[in-house]
Amino acid sequence: MSILFPLYLFLAGIVLGSFCNVVGLRLPQNAPFITSRSACPSCSTKLSAGELIPVASYMIRKAKCRHCKTRISLLYPAGELFTGVFLLLSYNHFGWTVELLEAGLLLSLAVIVTISDVKYMVIPNRLLVFSALAFTVLRLFHPLQPWYDPLAGAGVGFALVFFIIFLSRGGMGAGDMKLLAVLGLFLGVRLTLLTLFLAVAAGAVVSTFLLAAKMISRRQPFPFGPFLMAGALISFYYGDALTAFYLRYFIQP
């Protein structure tokens, strides 16, 4: 039982990740993602059940479509493995608690935002509205302290990115602004601030590396949503420890 349950949780995670991949790819194009069968994005051939096994199908087919031999993006198995591994780590970190449900919601949002922003440079409004409603309901039943912290977190997240956009004249996008506001509902003020700090730091390091490697140009649009989600995940899992470390070594005399 001790081995079977983590295995079941991992398998459930990669299936969830597969669904999130579909949502991230179809939602920005207003394509149905529940009633419509999956198809190869290159040749539009409908895929069979054997071609839709998370991670395994990618490996068996050697990252190529069986029909047109077009290479399949690494985003597909990466999103599936990410969700499965982190859902398992979430269980080890939180146990069978409401935080495990919160982790599942945040992981799902992270995969959808990353796929959508990397592929299309868009964070769909419908996704943000649904996430805001889900986080609001969650906080009604599992509130932060004080009770107004989610509302304040949303306001702070929105305002901070709004001023960054205003001062930099487009250094970030409106989708990032709305995303951080939604994350603020989930995290509260303190962890929202930490999320933005971590996202900016990670984004600066990665973009500097890509510029130095000449993989992107200075005027090329750069998806920031994945960094916000990475910052949110780190803040959710380790925000208290990071805050305590900062206060101990940088604030207290």
Secondary structure, DSSP 8 states (H G I E B T S, - for coil): -TTHHHHHHHHHHHHHHHHHHHHHHHGGGT--SSSS--B-TTT--B--GGG-STTHHHHHTTTB-TTT--B--THHHHHHHHHHHHHHHHHHHH-SSHHHHHHHHHHHHHHHHHHHHHHHS---HHHHHHHHHHHHHHHHHS--SSTTHHHHHHHHHHHHHHHHHHHHTSSS-HHHHHHHHHHHHHH-HHHHHHHHHHHHHHHHHHHHHHHHTTSS-TTS----HHHHHHHHHHHHHHHHHHHHHHIIIII--
